Amino acid sequence: MDRLKRLYSIPQSIKKAPGTHLVAFGILHEITAIVPLPLVYYYLSANDVKIPFPEQILEEGNKRVGKMMQYLGFETLDPKSQTMLHLATSYAVVKAAMPLRVGLSLLLTPGFARLLQFRR
């Protein structure tokens, strides 16, 4: 029964400070998007995960990205490098996890909003 009371108290706290809750949700949502990105990339790179992808397309993509990187003064990519593929896969994994990220952000919003209000 205590859980139900706590659950019903959430809308009341949102009514009292809707702006704080909106900002808290936005911050949490962005954190859950930014933090996993380098973690997934690091996992893919550190474990040398080979993503099945047509070699010809990978080489052409690396060639184009390499030209842009060279123009900007960076080192070019090896034609068989999976770096760009790992970056794209990391982005796709984070986007695919959107329902989990939104759920986690919603779950953590009331507590984070209280923390933001306390800091005022």
Beta strands, then each sheet from edge to edge (+ up, - down):
end
